[in-house]
Each structure stands twice: as structure tokens, then as C-alpha cells.
Amino acid sequence: MTEMIQHCGFVAIVGRPNVGKSTLLNHLMGFKLSITSRKPQTTRHNVLGILTEDHCQLIFVDTPGIHSGATKALNHYMNRAAGKAMGEVDTVVFVVDRDKWTDADEMVANRLRQLTVPVIIAVNKIDRVDDKAELLPHLKALAESLSATEIIPVSALHGHNLDHLLRALKEKMPEGDFFFPEDQITDRSERFLAAEIVREKITRQLGAEVPYEAAVEIEEWRREGNVLHISALILVERDGQKRIIIGDKGQRLKKIGQQARLDMEQLFGGKIMLNLWVKVRSGWSDDERALKTLGYHDL
């Protein structure tokens, strides 16, 4: 019996902040791996999603949004993380909006023009376009702006046309043995995923009230029978931010904890006892040493 030839490769999902990269990864994977919100800069790390099917292993890297005007150490870290991912993959998926092209998009495109690997442009949010013919001028402009292998309209949120995108990606993967076991879905630890879930709930609850000067550190991870006990420390930069996260009589922090616990129980498949508290650590987002202690050191 002839053994099937395996294909395996890395795919970077890139784009400006808040264009739908994490949502696209989650729908391609078939479950929630990368945190999402309507606020830009939600993703801070390169999150690895591993999809194995049809003798092909796609290793997705969901990158932080590339943005100009980076001033703090955290912003520089995020740009470096995205840039590094683009330089170490076999194919790039460039996610753009259905009807917008901004300076931030152009900044990403300029980086992509320096690459030699195939680039697929995923034009996102087509579910919001009633007449698909309206897309044609935008698609034509994209084709002229960037030498892409393919331009594929998709809806990351609703999963439209993602099968087309997956087929295109599989065709571009080089021959080779799988890097990971077939049942592995990410290289990130459960502690990392738990911290990201808490951070997502903070971002969704608070919006613009607390800028992206909040981080989450898992301080306790302990199993007792069928119960997983998790203690998470939320770091902010100012006393005012601490008061906002805690809320009146602790109600906002309680809601953040309730929502995070439900997501964790679904992800980890068991009972979770989650404890949250908030601490002020001034200047952490502009302190290289503090960033390393919080996990921003994988470059």
C-alpha cells in the first residue's frame, strides 16, 4: 500500500489592528483559540493554531496587528512579533477590510512586498455587502497594489468562503513530515490560554475606559480532584484603572470572572474555581523587564 505524501507548513495571518485576524483563525480552527474583541490591539502574542486534515498540517500564526506610531515597549514588541512571523512562514494571509484601505494597511503591504513567499489576500466582512459587484473596484485596486497569489473574499465571523481559503492554503504547503502530533491544536500552554481569556473579558467589558495598560498573570494553577483552581492577577498602570476594573462594590470584576470561568470550563473541559484580583504596577507596558516576566519574550 502506497503511503500518502504529507504536506506541512506555516501560515502567518497578518493585517492592521482590528481587521478580523483572530476571528479568522478561530473559524479556520473550528474553535476559539485566539481572543477577540472590537477593540484594536487585542492580540499581543503570536498564537499558534495547528490544523491537521487530509494529510496536510497547517500551522497558523495569528499575529498582533501591525500599527504605526509605536511608542511603548509593548507596542514595539507587538510589531516585532508580527514582523518575525512574516519572515518565517511558507504562506501569508493578508486580511483586509471589504471597503477600506488605510495607512495601516499600506504599512503592512509595504512589508509584504519585501517577501518572496506566496501572499493570499483575504478580503473580510463580505457578509456586509449586499451586491457583491460592489467589491470589484476594491479587488482590482488590491490586485494592482500588491502582487498576491490569490484574492479571496471571506467572512471570518460567519465562515463564508473559508473552505476556498483552506484549499488554497493546502495547495501551497510544501511536502514534509508533520511538525506536531495530529491531535495537537496549539503550542500554547493552558496557563497562557487562561490568562488570555481573562484579558479578553476585561477588554470586552471595559472598552475605551481602560486603555491597553492591563495585563494578566496566572499566579496559581492547582488541581484538586476534578476541580482546577486558578488565581489570576490583573495588572494595571494607575489607581483609577484599578477602580474601574473592580467596579462598584466589585460587581465588574465579578462579571469578568464569571464570563472567564465559563469560557475556561468549556475550553478545559471541567470545573474551574477562578479567583481574580487587581494590582497597580506603574509603567509595566513600557518596561522591557516587566514585559519579559509577563511572557512577552518569545522573539
PELIN-V240020 format. One record per residue. N is the residue number from 1. PSI is psi in whole degrees, -180 to 180 (none if undefined). BURIAL is 1 if it has 16 or more other C-alpha atoms within 10 Angstrom, else 0. Layout:
n = (N/N)
psi = (PSI/PSI)
burial = (BURIAL/BURIAL)
This chain:
n = (1/2/3/4/5/6/7/8/9/10/11/12/13/14/15/16/17/18/19/20/21/22/23/24/25/26/27/28/29/30/31/32/33/34/35/36/37/38/39/40/41/42/43/44/45/46/47/48/49/50/51/52/53/54/55/56/57/58/59/60/61/62/63/64/65/66/67/68/69/70/71/72/73/74/75/76/77/78/79/80/81/82/83/84/85/86/87/88/89/90/91/92/93/94/95/96/97/98/99/100/101/102/103/104/105/106/107/108/109/110/111/112/113/114/115/116/117/118/119/120/121/122/123/124/125/126/127/128/129/130/131/132/133/134/135/136/137/138/139/140/141/142/143/144/145/146/147/148/149/150/151/152/153/154/155/156/157/158/159/160/161/162/163/164/165/166/167/168/169/170/171/172/173/174/175/176/177/178/179/180/181/182/183/184/185/186/187/188/189/190/191/192/193/194/195/196/197/198/199/200/201/202/203/204/205/206/207/208/209/210/211/212/213/214/215/216/217/218/219/220/221/222/223/224/225/226/227/228/229/230/231/232/233/234/235/236/237/238/239/240/241/242/243/244/245/246/247/248/249/250/251/252/253/254/255/256/257/258/259/260/261/262/263/264/265/266/267/268/269/270/271/272/273/274/275/276/277/278/279/280/281/282/283/284/285/286/287/288/289/290/291/292/293/294/295/296/297/298/299)
psi = (130/130/135/140/130/148/142/138/171/141/120/131/112/166/174/166/143/33/-7/20/-48/-39/-40/-47/-46/-40/-33/-38/-25/8/169/108/-43/136/151/155/174/-4/139/162/27/-46/127/-21/160/108/128/122/132/115/117/119/152/45/25/134/117/125/102/138/108/112/156/151/133/128/150/170/24/127/-41/163/-37/-42/-42/-40/-46/-42/-40/-40/-45/-43/-40/-41/-41/-30/-3/29/172/-27/149/134/115/109/125/163/158/-28/19/146/110/174/-34/-38/-44/-35/-43/-44/-39/-37/-40/-30/-17/-5/158/-7/159/143/125/127/119/108/109/163/34/-13/-18/5/115/-46/107/-19/-23/-21/-23/-46/-39/-42/-40/-43/-39/-44/-35/-30/-34/131/89/149/-44/154/118/114/134/167/105/-37/-40/-1/14/129/14/-25/-38/-45/-43/-43/-43/-39/-43/-36/-22/-1/133/158/144/159/155/141/-30/157/151/-26/2/137/-14/160/-2/147/162/-35/-43/-48/-38/-44/-40/-37/-44/-42/-37/-44/-35/-48/-43/-36/-39/-27/-127/-6/-38/113/-173/49/37/136/162/132/125/118/-21/137/99/133/133/102/-124/8/132/119/122/129/126/133/125/120/133/173/-19/156/-37/-38/-36/-44/-38/-45/-41/-41/178/119/28/11/-38/-43/-38/-41/-41/-45/-42/-47/-41/-41/-42/-43/-40/-42/-36/-41/-44/-9/46/179/134/133/110/127/131/142/163/138/142/125/92/133/13/-35/-9/23/109/-40/-43/-39/-40/-38/-22/6/4/68/20/37/none)
burial = (0/0/0/0/0/0/1/1/1/1/1/1/1/1/1/1/1/1/1/1/1/1/1/1/1/1/1/1/1/0/0/0/1/1/1/1/1/0/1/1/1/1/1/1/1/1/1/1/1/1/1/1/0/0/0/1/1/1/1/1/1/1/1/1/1/1/1/0/0/0/0/0/1/1/1/1/1/1/1/1/1/1/1/0/1/1/1/0/1/1/1/1/1/1/1/1/1/1/0/0/0/0/0/1/1/0/0/1/1/0/0/1/0/0/0/0/1/1/1/1/1/1/1/1/1/1/1/0/0/0/0/0/0/0/1/0/0/1/1/0/0/1/0/0/0/1/1/1/0/0/1/1/1/1/1/1/1/0/1/1/0/1/0/0/1/0/0/0/1/1/0/1/1/0/0/0/0/1/0/1/0/0/0/0/1/1/0/0/0/0/1/0/1/1/1/1/1/1/1/1/1/1/1/0/1/0/0/0/0/1/0/1/1/1/1/1/1/1/0/0/0/0/0/0/0/0/0/1/0/1/1/1/1/1/1/1/1/1/0/0/1/1/0/0/1/1/0/0/0/0/0/1/1/1/1/1/1/0/0/1/1/0/1/1/0/0/1/0/0/0/1/1/0/1/0/1/1/1/0/1/1/0/0/1/1/1/0/1/0/0/1/0/0/1/0/1/0/0/0)
